[in-house]
Amino acid sequence: MSVVPAGALPAGVLTAEEAAPPRPAALGPRARLLPSLAAVYRAQLSRARVARIPLLFVATFQSVGIMILMRGVVDGGGEARAVVAGSSVLVVAFVALNLLAQYFGQLRASGGLDHYATLPVPPAAVVLGAAGAYASFTVPGTVVTAVVGCALFGLPLAHLWILAAVIPLVGAALAGLGAALGLLAPRPELATLLGQLGMSAALLLGVLPPERMPEAVRLVRDLLPSTYGVEAFARTFAPHPDWAHVLGDLAVCGVVGVISLAVATWAYRRAAVR
């Protein structure tokens, strides 16, 4: 078999390599969820650290001020437990619900979602990373509020470790709700309004003792995901806590958190393609 140089071929005759169709370029490996989530979380945490610390101070000061005001109305017992637990969870609601709704509303209005859409990260990583970063800012304020509340109302500090479960579960439920509100709102002003309304509902229905509420208001209270975190935390102040009910309330928070974060991920995909 003889080999003919390419230069000796007649014009219009292609070699086998030239005649073959071009092969598509090999794509890089698809980004995995957990590494992408960690990257987005670190980026959001470093970005929001300076801007959110003053707002966290405001949230903590607000909750402590509410407890001081309620100290003149509530003496102790179950009502004191509800006030301390509700004020502590209110810090989570202020940051995870209110601020996150504002953030995603502004991100959508300014075109910031286009930046995330070009990154090789799953949509769930963007939502979970931002929600986790915002929820992380609530830890010190919630702990400080709980300690101050226990000192004001003479409640035991023995079971404050339950906050290690209450903060992430309530934070996930409220952060998913806040992200969904911000991504679904057609205007950033409406996202801010919805976030503030949600925080106000957590304030009025979470801090006030449920025994003094009308039956219709109690039904609305049961629809708030933060209510179950308040109930779980308040039960731990009893002399002999009912841990079965505590775990049940925390389980409800976890289920609502998964659903709300899934809705927020769907809302992110919907907003990113428009």
Backbone as CSV, one residue per row, in Angstrom:
resi,resn,N_x,N_y,N_z,CA_x,CA_y,CA_z,C_x,C_y,C_z
1,MET,0.860,-1.194,0.000,0.000,0.000,0.000,0.883,1.226,0.000
2,SER,0.691,2.098,-0.980,1.524,3.299,-1.085,0.853,4.469,-0.413
3,VAL,1.685,5.364,0.066,1.206,6.562,0.741,1.432,7.742,-0.174
4,VAL,0.354,8.493,-0.462,0.439,9.646,-1.348,0.464,10.903,-0.501
5,PRO,1.412,11.770,-0.683,1.431,13.020,0.098,0.168,13.832,-0.154
6,ALA,-0.242,14.577,0.873,-1.469,15.379,0.746,-1.332,16.433,-0.319
7,GLY,-0.099,16.960,-0.510,0.085,18.006,-1.514,-0.077,17.497,-2.923
8,ALA,0.071,16.145,-3.092,-0.032,15.580,-4.432,-1.454,15.257,-4.842
9,LEU,-2.423,15.374,-3.921,-3.818,15.086,-4.261,-4.384,16.189,-5.125
10,PRO,-5.331,15.817,-5.989,-5.974,16.853,-6.817,-6.780,17.819,-5.960
11,ALA,-7.022,18.995,-6.516,-7.818,19.997,-5.787,-9.235,19.483,-5.567
12,GLY,-9.761,19.729,-4.416,-11.117,19.305,-4.076,-11.177,17.951,-3.426
13,VAL,-10.059,17.229,-3.359,-10.032,15.917,-2.716,-9.528,16.108,-1.299
14,LEU,-10.286,15.664,-0.292,-9.954,15.848,1.119,-9.404,14.567,1.698
15,THR,-8.539,14.720,2.661,-8.048,13.558,3.382,-9.134,13.043,4.313
16,ALA,-8.899,11.858,4.910,-9.907,11.262,5.798,-10.128,12.116,7.034
17,GLU,-9.035,12.711,7.546,-9.171,13.554,8.734,-9.971,14.804,8.444
18,GLU,-9.753,15.400,7.237,-10.466,16.622,6.877,-11.925,16.347,6.545
19,ALA,-12.206,15.189,5.993,-13.578,14.868,5.603,-14.437,14.490,6.787
20,ALA,-13.807,13.999,7.871,-14.590,13.587,9.035,-15.200,14.811,9.715
21,PRO,-16.421,14.712,10.267,-17.043,15.860,10.947,-16.278,16.194,12.225
22,PRO,-16.227,17.461,12.578,-15.481,17.846,13.788,-16.118,17.268,15.035
23,ARG,-15.285,16.815,15.946,-15.773,16.268,17.185,-16.123,17.387,18.162
24,PRO,-17.211,17.251,18.905,-17.554,18.295,19.871,-16.524,18.341,20.994
25,ALA,-16.289,19.541,21.486,-15.323,19.716,22.573,-15.842,19.038,23.831
26,ALA,-14.945,18.412,24.535,-15.329,17.728,25.772,-15.693,18.740,26.843
27,LEU,-16.843,18.537,27.485,-17.290,19.428,28.544,-16.656,19.035,29.869
28,GLY,-16.484,20.012,30.715,-15.956,19.747,32.042,-16.969,19.004,32.886
29,PRO,-16.519,18.416,33.982,-17.454,17.683,34.849,-18.499,18.615,35.450
30,ARG,-19.707,18.105,35.594,-20.786,18.895,36.154,-20.530,19.182,37.634
31,ALA,-20.781,20.409,38.035,-20.527,20.801,39.421,-21.445,20.033,40.360
32,ARG,-20.878,19.528,41.439,-21.658,18.797,42.420,-22.314,19.756,43.393
33,LEU,-23.355,19.267,44.060,-24.152,20.146,44.914,-23.383,20.613,46.135
34,LEU,-22.764,19.697,46.865,-22.137,20.068,48.131,-20.951,21.018,47.951
35,PRO,-20.011,20.763,47.020,-18.947,21.764,46.822,-19.476,23.112,46.344
36,SER,-20.485,23.095,45.474,-21.066,24.366,45.016,-21.754,25.094,46.163
37,LEU,-22.457,24.331,47.005,-23.119,24.927,48.158,-22.111,25.568,49.103
38,ALA,-21.001,24.886,49.352,-19.977,25.444,50.236,-19.369,26.718,49.646
39,ALA,-19.154,26.734,48.334,-18.576,27.920,47.700,-19.520,29.114,47.769
40,VAL,-20.803,28.873,47.463,-21.779,29.962,47.529,-21.951,30.451,48.965
41,TYR,-21.952,29.521,49.916,-22.103,29.901,51.329,-20.951,30.797,51.780
42,ARG,-19.717,30.417,51.449,-18.565,31.237,51.848,-18.607,32.604,51.179
43,ALA,-18.989,32.638,49.906,-19.056,33.923,49.208,-20.128,34.828,49.812
44,GLN,-21.295,34.280,50.095,-22.368,35.075,50.690,-22.010,35.521,52.101
45,LEU,-21.347,34.655,52.853,-20.985,34.997,54.230,-19.989,36.135,54.262
46,SER,-18.982,36.096,53.404,-17.992,37.166,53.379,-18.573,38.455,52.810
47,ARG,-19.515,38.339,51.890,-20.112,39.532,51.281,-21.031,40.265,52.243
48,ALA,-21.796,39.500,53.020,-22.819,40.110,53.872,-22.345,40.367,55.297
49,ARG,-21.106,39.988,55.617,-20.655,40.086,56.999,-20.688,41.525,57.502
50,VAL,-20.143,42.441,56.734,-20.055,43.832,57.188,-21.415,44.504,57.150
51,ALA,-22.196,44.234,56.106,-23.473,44.932,55.935,-24.538,44.435,56.898
52,ARG,-24.492,43.171,57.314,-25.576,42.597,58.107,-25.352,42.663,59.601
53,ILE,-24.123,42.884,60.046,-23.878,42.930,61.484,-24.668,44.050,62.160
54,PRO,-24.712,45.284,61.613,-25.562,46.301,62.253,-27.031,45.914,62.301
55,LEU,-27.528,45.265,61.243,-28.926,44.842,61.247,-29.169,43.728,62.259
56,LEU,-28.180,42.878,62.456,-28.310,41.843,63.478,-28.386,42.469,64.868
57,PHE,-27.607,43.518,65.083,-27.682,44.232,66.363,-29.075,44.822,66.562
58,VAL,-29.650,45.368,65.495,-30.996,45.928,65.583,-32.006,44.833,65.919
59,ALA,-31.876,43.662,65.284,-32.801,42.557,65.550,-32.702,42.094,66.995
60,THR,-31.476,41.998,67.518,-31.298,41.567,68.905,-31.834,42.617,69.871
61,PHE,-31.525,43.873,69.609,-32.008,44.953,70.470,-33.525,45.015,70.464
62,GLN,-34.132,44.779,69.304,-35.591,44.783,69.200,-36.206,43.683,70.045
63,SER,-35.649,42.478,69.968,-36.199,41.353,70.727,-36.016,41.549,72.228
64,VAL,-34.852,42.043,72.640,-34.629,42.299,74.065,-35.567,43.393,74.567
65,GLY,-35.785,44.417,73.753,-36.713,45.488,74.144,-38.135,44.979,74.303
66,ILE,-38.557,44.070,73.437,-39.903,43.491,73.559,-40.033,42.721,74.869
67,MET,-39.010,41.971,75.229,-39.076,41.214,76.478,-39.123,42.139,77.691
68,ILE,-38.398,43.237,77.630,-38.431,44.195,78.745,-39.827,44.795,78.883
69,LEU,-40.464,45.103,77.755,-41.823,45.645,77.808,-42.812,44.608,78.339
70,MET,-42.656,43.370,77.899,-43.570,42.317,78.338,-43.331,41.932,79.796
71,ARG,-42.185,42.284,80.339,-41.905,41.947,81.736,-42.879,42.640,82.676
72,GLY,-43.362,43.791,82.268,-44.332,44.489,83.099,-45.737,43.944,82.987
73,VAL,-45.975,43.060,82.036,-47.310,42.493,81.817,-47.363,41.032,82.237
74,VAL,-46.298,40.297,81.959,-46.247,38.857,82.222,-45.363,38.625,83.439
75,ASP,-45.856,37.861,84.375,-45.096,37.579,85.599,-44.245,36.319,85.459
76,GLY,-44.798,35.273,84.955,-44.065,34.014,84.864,-44.947,32.925,84.308
77,GLY,-44.547,31.677,84.519,-45.331,30.555,84.033,-45.211,30.356,82.536
78,GLY,-46.275,29.791,81.952,-46.274,29.495,80.532,-46.198,30.733,79.658
79,GLU,-46.753,31.852,80.133,-46.700,33.076,79.340,-45.268,33.591,79.231
80,ALA,-44.502,33.514,80.318,-43.108,33.943,80.273,-42.306,33.066,79.316
81,ARG,-42.582,31.781,79.326,-41.879,30.888,78.404,-42.180,31.250,76.958
82,ALA,-43.442,31.573,76.682,-43.812,31.942,75.316,-43.140,33.233,74.886
83,VAL,-43.032,34.202,75.795,-42.416,35.492,75.460,-40.935,35.311,75.157
84,VAL,-40.219,34.568,75.991,-38.782,34.372,75.785,-38.525,33.569,74.509
85,ALA,-39.274,32.487,74.326,-39.079,31.670,73.126,-39.443,32.444,71.860
86,GLY,-40.559,33.178,71.897,-40.963,33.941,70.724,-40.000,35.058,70.392
87,SER,-39.470,35.738,71.401,-38.513,36.821,71.159,-37.206,36.282,70.597
88,SER,-36.794,35.106,71.049,-35.558,34.513,70.531,-35.713,34.112,69.071
89,VAL,-36.833,33.488,68.734,-37.068,33.079,67.348,-37.301,34.295,66.454
90,LEU,-37.740,35.397,67.025,-37.956,36.609,66.232,-36.668,37.098,65.587
91,VAL,-35.528,36.892,66.249,-34.247,37.267,65.639,-34.036,36.485,64.345
92,VAL,-34.370,35.210,64.363,-34.260,34.387,63.161,-35.204,34.890,62.076
93,ALA,-36.424,35.242,62.459,-37.399,35.729,61.483,-36.954,37.046,60.858
94,PHE,-36.353,37.916,61.649,-35.922,39.217,61.131,-34.872,39.053,60.043
95,VAL,-33.920,38.170,60.259,-32.819,38.008,59.307,-33.205,37.052,58.180
96,ALA,-33.673,35.846,58.532,-33.906,34.814,57.525,-35.114,35.099,56.649
97,LEU,-36.120,35.752,57.188,-37.336,36.023,56.419,-37.302,37.418,55.808
98,ASN,-37.147,38.425,56.627,-37.235,39.802,56.161,-36.063,40.178,55.252
99,LEU,-34.837,40.000,55.735,-33.675,40.432,54.960,-33.458,39.591,53.712
100,LEU,-33.754,38.293,53.803,-33.553,37.452,52.626,-34.572,37.760,51.533
101,ALA,-35.792,38.102,51.910,-36.779,38.518,50.915,-36.312,39.793,50.211
102,GLN,-35.780,40.741,50.984,-35.263,41.964,50.379,-34.078,41.676,49.457
103,TYR,-33.180,40.788,49.895,-31.983,40.500,49.099,-32.336,39.895,47.746
104,PHE,-33.179,38.873,47.726,-33.513,38.230,46.458,-34.393,39.137,45.603
105,GLY,-35.225,39.972,46.239,-35.996,40.927,45.458,-35.111,41.928,44.742
106,GLN,-34.103,42.452,45.432,-33.168,43.388,44.797,-32.287,42.684,43.779
107,LEU,-31.906,41.428,44.069,-31.063,40.682,43.137,-31.796,40.441,41.820
108,ARG,-33.073,40.151,41.909,-33.843,39.927,40.697,-34.036,41.217,39.919
109,ALA,-34.305,42.327,40.627,-34.557,43.596,39.947,-33.296,44.150,39.294
110,SER,-32.139,43.937,39.899,-30.888,44.494,39.377,-30.220,43.610,38.334
111,GLY,-30.784,42.458,38.040,-30.169,41.549,37.083,-29.072,40.687,37.666
112,GLY,-28.964,40.661,38.975,-27.929,39.848,39.599,-28.118,38.363,39.415
113,LEU,-29.354,37.940,39.144,-29.590,36.522,38.902,-28.892,36.039,37.633
114,ASP,-28.646,36.948,36.681,-27.938,36.566,35.461,-26.522,36.110,35.766
115,HIS,-25.910,36.752,36.777,-24.554,36.344,37.159,-24.546,34.917,37.691
116,TYR,-25.484,34.595,38.567,-25.543,33.241,39.111,-25.938,32.229,38.040
117,ALA,-26.756,32.666,37.074,-27.182,31.741,36.030,-26.031,31.310,35.135
118,THR,-24.985,32.153,35.013,-23.836,31.798,34.191,-22.834,30.915,34.922
119,LEU,-22.956,30.782,36.229,-22.029,29.960,36.999,-22.407,28.488,36.893
120,PRO,-21.423,27.601,36.876,-21.727,26.154,36.780,-22.109,25.552,38.129
121,VAL,-23.127,26.120,38.755,-23.576,25.630,40.054,-25.069,25.314,39.959
122,PRO,-25.532,24.302,40.660,-26.964,23.978,40.642,-27.783,25.100,41.285
123,PRO,-29.014,25.299,40.835,-29.856,26.333,41.460,-30.067,26.113,42.947
124,ALA,-30.155,24.860,43.376,-30.346,24.595,44.800,-29.171,25.100,45.623
125,ALA,-27.949,25.061,45.051,-26.782,25.536,45.791,-26.853,27.039,46.021
126,VAL,-27.375,27.778,45.042,-27.497,29.235,45.203,-28.482,29.572,46.315
127,VAL,-29.641,28.925,46.290,-30.662,29.213,47.299,-30.206,28.759,48.678
128,LEU,-29.693,27.532,48.780,-29.277,27.017,50.076,-28.071,27.769,50.621
129,GLY,-27.148,28.148,49.746,-25.980,28.887,50.205,-26.338,30.248,50.757
130,ALA,-27.199,30.982,50.053,-27.626,32.293,50.548,-28.451,32.156,51.820
131,ALA,-29.353,31.176,51.849,-30.171,30.979,53.040,-29.320,30.590,54.242
132,GLY,-28.348,29.721,54.042,-27.481,29.325,55.138,-26.631,30.461,55.652
133,ALA,-26.130,31.309,54.743,-25.313,32.441,55.169,-26.129,33.431,55.988
134,TYR,-27.324,33.728,55.552,-28.160,34.668,56.304,-28.584,34.075,57.639
135,ALA,-28.907,32.778,57.644,-29.315,32.148,58.903,-28.165,32.082,59.900
136,SER,-26.939,32.033,59.415,-25.795,31.969,60.320,-25.658,33.230,61.159
137,PHE,-26.093,34.355,60.626,-25.999,35.607,61.367,-26.957,35.660,62.555
138,THR,-27.906,34.758,62.595,-28.892,34.799,63.675,-28.413,34.098,64.940
139,VAL,-27.349,33.326,64.855,-26.931,32.509,66.005,-26.572,33.355,67.222
140,PRO,-25.652,34.321,67.115,-25.307,35.079,68.329,-26.470,35.886,68.886
141,GLY,-27.264,36.505,68.025,-28.392,37.299,68.508,-29.448,36.453,69.203
142,THR,-29.705,35.258,68.655,-30.691,34.377,69.280,-30.221,33.906,70.649
143,VAL,-28.956,33.547,70.761,-28.419,33.075,72.043,-28.441,34.194,73.073
144,VAL,-28.026,35.396,72.680,-28.030,36.535,73.614,-29.451,36.839,74.076
145,THR,-30.405,36.833,73.145,-31.797,37.099,73.513,-32.332,36.049,74.476
146,ALA,-32.015,34.788,74.237,-32.493,33.721,75.114,-31.897,33.843,76.513
147,VAL,-30.612,34.158,76.611,-29.962,34.284,77.922,-30.531,35.473,78.685
148,VAL,-30.697,36.602,78.009,-31.263,37.787,78.668,-32.695,37.518,79.091
149,GLY,-33.480,36.833,78.248,-34.862,36.521,78.605,-34.953,35.601,79.810
150,CYS,-34.090,34.614,79.877,-34.095,33.718,81.045,-33.744,34.490,82.316
151,ALA,-32.827,35.429,82.221,-32.477,36.234,83.395,-33.630,37.154,83.802
152,LEU,-34.354,37.699,82.832,-35.462,38.611,83.142,-36.627,37.887,83.807
153,PHE,-36.947,36.700,83.330,-38.146,35.994,83.800,-37.823,34.836,84.745
154,GLY,-36.566,34.674,85.086,-36.197,33.624,86.021,-36.387,32.224,85.478
155,LEU,-36.112,32.010,84.203,-36.252,30.696,83.586,-34.920,29.952,83.613
156,PRO,-34.953,28.631,83.612,-33.700,27.859,83.676,-32.917,27.931,82.368
157,LEU,-31.614,27.844,82.506,-30.716,27.867,81.350,-30.238,26.471,80.947
158,ALA,-30.750,25.446,81.613,-30.193,24.104,81.448,-30.386,23.550,80.045
159,HIS,-31.476,23.923,79.370,-31.792,23.309,78.084,-31.642,24.276,76.914
160,LEU,-30.795,25.278,77.069,-30.572,26.193,75.952,-29.849,25.522,74.788
161,TRP,-29.297,24.337,75.024,-28.643,23.621,73.933,-29.630,23.263,72.820
162,ILE,-30.931,23.296,73.114,-31.925,22.976,72.094,-31.895,24.005,70.961
163,LEU,-31.305,25.169,71.226,-31.179,26.177,70.167,-30.320,25.679,69.006
164,ALA,-29.434,24.721,69.273,-28.631,24.148,68.197,-29.491,23.445,67.156
165,ALA,-30.684,23.020,67.540,-31.628,22.424,66.588,-32.681,23.424,66.134
166,VAL,-33.112,24.308,67.044,-34.171,25.261,66.708,-33.696,26.255,65.655
167,ILE,-32.486,26.801,65.818,-32.016,27.845,64.895,-31.903,27.338,63.460
168,PRO,-31.223,26.217,63.175,-31.141,25.793,61.767,-32.471,25.353,61.168
169,LEU,-33.332,24.694,61.968,-34.595,24.225,61.417,-35.554,25.378,61.152
170,VAL,-35.705,26.266,62.129,-36.550,27.442,61.900,-35.929,28.343,60.841
171,GLY,-34.596,28.479,60.881,-33.926,29.297,59.876,-34.137,28.769,58.473
172,ALA,-34.104,27.455,58.292,-34.329,26.883,56.961,-35.750,27.147,56.482
173,ALA,-36.727,26.965,57.381,-38.125,27.187,56.993,-38.380,28.642,56.624
174,LEU,-37.881,29.566,57.459,-38.127,30.984,57.197,-37.263,31.512,56.060
175,ALA,-36.042,31.007,55.925,-35.187,31.460,54.825,-35.748,31.010,53.482
176,GLY,-36.260,29.783,53.420,-36.887,29.347,52.182,-38.107,30.174,51.837
177,LEU,-38.895,30.516,52.855,-40.067,31.361,52.622,-39.654,32.757,52.180
178,GLY,-38.630,33.319,52.829,-38.173,34.652,52.451,-37.599,34.685,51.051
179,ALA,-36.811,33.666,50.677,-36.257,33.618,49.327,-37.361,33.487,48.283
180,ALA,-38.368,32.663,48.570,-39.479,32.494,47.625,-40.246,33.805,47.448
181,LEU,-40.479,34.522,48.544,-41.183,35.803,48.437,-40.382,36.800,47.602
182,GLY,-39.075,36.847,47.827,-38.253,37.779,47.069,-38.165,37.439,45.593
183,LEU,-38.145,36.149,45.256,-38.007,35.735,43.865,-39.322,35.788,43.097
184,LEU,-40.444,35.620,43.795,-41.742,35.626,43.127,-42.363,37.013,43.054
185,ALA,-41.926,37.927,43.908,-42.496,39.280,43.889,-42.105,39.989,42.590
186,PRO,-43.047,40.631,41.904,-42.714,41.281,40.632,-41.846,42.518,40.792
187,ARG,-41.848,43.131,41.979,-41.060,44.342,42.212,-40.327,44.214,43.540
188,PRO,-39.132,44.830,43.658,-38.391,44.728,44.927,-39.115,45.386,46.090
189,GLU,-39.886,46.448,45.806,-40.641,47.082,46.888,-41.684,46.128,47.472
190,LEU,-42.294,45.334,46.597,-43.281,44.361,47.069,-42.601,43.237,47.864
191,ALA,-41.397,42.840,47.440,-40.654,41.828,48.194,-40.317,42.335,49.588
192,THR,-39.914,43.600,49.689,-39.630,44.182,51.003,-40.875,44.222,51.870
193,LEU,-41.996,44.603,51.266,-43.252,44.661,52.003,-43.666,43.283,52.510
194,LEU,-43.562,42.267,51.655,-43.950,40.925,52.063,-43.036,40.390,53.165
195,GLY,-41.740,40.684,53.058,-40.820,40.260,54.101,-41.118,40.911,55.439
196,GLN,-41.445,42.199,55.423,-41.776,42.885,56.666,-43.103,42.412,57.242
197,LEU,-44.059,42.105,56.380,-45.327,41.561,56.869,-45.127,40.197,57.515
198,GLY,-44.281,39.375,56.908,-43.995,38.074,57.492,-43.311,38.192,58.843
199,MET,-42.367,39.138,58.950,-41.696,39.337,60.231,-42.670,39.873,61.275
200,SER,-43.571,40.757,60.872,-44.568,41.276,61.808,-45.497,40.171,62.296
201,ALA,-45.846,39.240,61.397,-46.676,38.104,61.814,-45.936,37.231,62.813
202,ALA,-44.636,37.016,62.579,-43.843,36.242,63.533,-43.735,36.959,64.863
203,LEU,-43.711,38.295,64.827,-43.642,39.070,66.065,-44.941,38.976,66.853
204,LEU,-46.059,39.269,66.202,-47.336,39.334,66.916,-47.829,37.949,67.327
205,LEU,-47.654,36.963,66.459,-48.197,35.637,66.732,-47.202,34.726,67.458
206,GLY,-45.945,35.126,67.497,-44.962,34.295,68.164,-44.609,34.748,69.559
207,VAL,-44.594,36.064,69.784,-44.186,36.591,71.084,-45.359,36.619,72.061
208,LEU,-46.536,36.995,71.586,-47.692,37.075,72.480,-48.112,35.683,72.932
209,PRO,-48.466,35.511,74.191,-48.906,34.198,74.681,-50.147,33.724,73.939
210,PRO,-50.168,32.484,73.471,-51.320,32.003,72.697,-52.597,31.907,73.517
211,GLU,-52.474,31.803,74.838,-53.677,31.687,75.669,-54.557,32.930,75.591
212,ARG,-53.974,34.058,75.255,-54.725,35.307,75.190,-55.211,35.648,73.792
213,MET,-55.033,34.747,72.850,-55.423,35.009,71.470,-56.800,34.414,71.186
214,PRO,-57.585,35.049,70.305,-58.842,34.444,69.850,-58.572,33.161,69.066
215,GLU,-59.591,32.351,68.948,-59.431,31.054,68.288,-59.034,31.220,66.825
216,ALA,-59.602,32.219,66.141,-59.266,32.429,64.730,-57.799,32.824,64.569
217,VAL,-57.292,33.627,65.490,-55.883,34.035,65.417,-54.969,32.851,65.703
218,ARG,-55.403,31.964,66.576,-54.588,30.775,66.858,-54.458,29.895,65.617
219,LEU,-55.514,29.815,64.826,-55.444,29.028,63.597,-54.432,29.622,62.630
220,VAL,-54.415,30.939,62.520,-53.417,31.599,61.671,-52.018,31.370,62.230
221,ARG,-51.907,31.396,63.537,-50.611,31.162,64.184,-50.063,29.785,63.859
222,ASP,-50.939,28.803,63.767,-50.495,27.447,63.470,-49.968,27.307,62.045
223,LEU,-50.279,28.249,61.176,-49.790,28.193,59.797,-48.373,28.711,59.658
224,LEU,-47.876,29.436,60.644,-46.521,29.979,60.580,-45.510,28.887,60.933
225,PRO,-44.486,28.696,60.130,-43.485,27.679,60.477,-42.697,28.018,61.728
226,SER,-42.548,29.316,62.022,-41.800,29.705,63.216,-42.531,29.328,64.500
227,THR,-43.858,29.141,64.428,-44.631,28.792,65.620,-44.133,27.500,66.249
228,TYR,-43.777,26.532,65.428,-43.362,25.239,65.950,-41.970,25.305,66.575
229,GLY,-41.138,26.198,66.077,-39.868,26.429,66.745,-40.046,27.101,68.086
230,VAL,-40.992,28.049,68.157,-41.298,28.708,69.426,-41.844,27.697,70.431
231,GLU,-42.762,26.848,69.989,-43.342,25.855,70.884,-42.285,24.870,71.383
232,ALA,-41.407,24.436,70.484,-40.366,23.486,70.891,-39.436,24.101,71.919
233,PHE,-39.046,25.353,71.707,-38.147,26.020,72.645,-38.853,26.298,73.967
234,ALA,-40.105,26.718,73.909,-40.833,27.039,75.139,-41.046,25.807,76.003
235,ARG,-41.242,24.643,75.398,-41.466,23.426,76.181,-40.251,23.040,77.014
236,THR,-39.057,23.434,76.582,-37.851,23.038,77.303,-37.671,23.815,78.613
237,PHE,-38.443,24.870,78.841,-38.358,25.618,80.094,-39.157,24.960,81.216
238,ALA,-39.963,23.963,80.898,-40.760,23.286,81.923,-39.841,22.500,82.856
239,PRO,-40.277,22.253,84.089,-39.458,21.447,85.006,-39.144,20.064,84.448
240,HIS,-40.112,19.459,83.775,-39.915,18.150,83.148,-40.395,18.253,81.695
241,PRO,-39.520,18.650,80.782,-39.944,18.861,79.389,-40.496,17.595,78.749
242,ASP,-41.508,17.793,77.928,-42.085,16.708,77.138,-41.281,16.609,75.841
243,TRP,-40.269,15.766,75.854,-39.343,15.714,74.728,-39.994,15.140,73.476
244,ALA,-41.025,14.332,73.630,-41.724,13.816,72.451,-42.384,14.956,71.676
245,HIS,-43.035,15.871,72.410,-43.649,17.023,71.748,-42.581,17.961,71.177
246,VAL,-41.462,18.094,71.881,-40.377,18.936,71.370,-39.868,18.392,70.038
247,LEU,-39.614,17.091,69.972,-39.141,16.486,68.728,-40.196,16.572,67.633
248,GLY,-41.470,16.454,68.020,-42.531,16.583,67.025,-42.575,17.976,66.415
249,ASP,-42.448,19.006,67.254,-42.437,20.380,66.738,-41.228,20.626,65.844
250,LEU,-40.077,20.103,66.245,-38.878,20.273,65.422,-39.003,19.523,64.102
251,ALA,-39.672,18.381,64.124,-39.879,17.632,62.878,-40.761,18.420,61.912
252,VAL,-41.781,19.093,62.450,-42.625,19.926,61.586,-41.798,21.039,60.957
253,CYS,-40.930,21.668,61.746,-40.053,22.713,61.205,-39.172,22.159,60.086
254,GLY,-38.648,20.953,60.295,-37.797,20.361,59.275,-38.539,20.081,57.982
255,VAL,-39.750,19.554,58.079,-40.537,19.259,56.881,-40.894,20.548,56.143
256,VAL,-41.320,21.567,56.901,-41.648,22.850,56.269,-40.404,23.472,55.641
257,GLY,-39.250,23.300,56.288,-38.011,23.827,55.733,-37.670,23.193,54.397
258,VAL,-37.819,21.880,54.291,-37.543,21.198,53.022,-38.502,21.686,51.926
259,ILE,-39.770,21.824,52.279,-40.758,22.263,51.285,-40.487,23.707,50.859
260,SER,-40.234,24.592,51.817,-40.025,25.998,51.476,-38.753,26.204,50.659
261,LEU,-37.694,25.459,50.971,-36.467,25.576,50.183,-36.656,25.010,48.780
262,ALA,-37.468,23.960,48.650,-37.766,23.430,47.320,-38.557,24.444,46.496
263,VAL,-39.519,25.110,47.134,-40.282,26.157,46.434,-39.369,27.310,46.045
264,ALA,-38.440,27.680,46.938,-37.509,28.763,46.624,-36.596,28.388,45.462
265,THR,-36.174,27.126,45.391,-35.349,26.679,44.263,-36.132,26.741,42.957
266,TRP,-37.393,26.314,42.997,-38.239,26.432,41.801,-38.428,27.892,41.411
267,ALA,-38.626,28.778,42.377,-38.791,30.200,42.084,-37.516,30.785,41.502
268,TYR,-36.367,30.304,41.970,-35.087,30.782,41.401,-34.955,30.380,39.935
269,ARG,-35.274,29.134,39.630,-35.217,28.700,38.217,-36.179,29.520,37.367
270,ARG,-37.345,29.770,37.891,-38.360,30.521,37.155,-37.901,31.953,36.897
271,ALA,-37.284,32.577,37.915,-36.837,33.959,37.758,-35.583,34.054,36.904
272,ALA,-34.725,33.019,36.925,-33.464,33.089,36.207,-33.648,32.976,34.704
273,VAL,-34.683,32.305,34.237,-34.890,32.124,32.805,-35.682,33.259,32.183
274,ARG,-36.149,34.216,32.990,-36.933,35.313,32.431,-36.042,36.497,32.133
